Amino acid sequence: MPPLAGSYAIEHGSLVFHPRFPFSDGVVYRAVFRKPGSTDLIEKVFSGPPRPTVPTARVEQIYPTGDVLPSNQLRLYIYFSQPMSRGEAGSHVRMLDDKGKVLPGVFLPGEELWDPSFQRLTLTFDPGRIKRGLTSNEAMGPPIVEGKSYTLVIDRDWPDARGVPMTGEFRKSFRGGPSQRHPPDPAQWKVIAPKADTFDPVLLIFPVPMNYALLQRMIQISERGRSVPGSVGVDKHETEWRLTPQQPWKAGGYNLVVDTGLEDLAGNRIGQPFDIDLFDHVTQHIETKTVSLPFVVR
């Protein structure tokens, strides 16, 4: 084993080694000191901190939260309570049919998309089985079928970043619903404005559930070109977005600024369907990157 990186110092008459990185759990180390002017060695074997054994990690939530998902659902988000180990999703995530049988080839193979904290995993259903007219779709059908019931299972044995299994198994049951083929239309959204001089949230109501992760970062509120700071919340199975301001609302005009990359559950973006049928004539294209929804605070 190569020498550990770090520095030495004389402290209170003792030679102290300060490692650049913490000692690893469960690893055995050997310290060697050579006396000046002598070939004699003083050696000491010691262990790093004991490996953790108490399970603490758990699945906090899976999005979408609704119990009916469109048959062309594109993504699922699994939120964990603490950082998890990578390369384990294929072994510890499975989807069952209504008889408890494991369904193969449901998710895009070989993909693990984590956020920087390794606490949110994005699972993508195989797009080849979702888009109409593709070989996988015609041969195997969509991963979710309207009217059928499913259960997503997250195994307890999935180790967290420390190598310790989770506190328990997590299951999400849902039913397949109608497919969503039409892009989100901001003209169908409803804005509920707050009252002036209050901390009441502004609400944005959608007719269908939207992508939870994108709702966290693709909508802002501006006043005269300045962003209004506040805390974002998403409720009612991802059909309600709200922003609670840091300062009381001032009377006047505001804009909800929405990135056109915002998606619904099927991956349809504003003005751009995920699955374009080759027999459909697409006449509308969104060239701007944002759309604005004005509202007035009184």
Secondary structure, DSSP 8 states (H G I E B T S, - for coil): -----EEEEEETTEEEEEESS---TT-EEEEEEE-TT---EEEEEEE-S----S----EEEEES-SSEEETT--EEEEEESS-B-SS-HHHHEEEE-TTS-B-TT-B-TT--EE-TTS-EEEEEB-HHHHSTTSHHHHHH--SS-TT-EEEEEE-TT-BBTTS-B-SS-EEEEEEEE----S---GGG-EEE---TTS---EEEE-SS-B-HHHHTTSEEEEETTEE--EEEEEETTTTEEEEEESS---SEEEEEEEETT-BBTT--BTTB-SS--TTS-------SSEEEEEEEE-
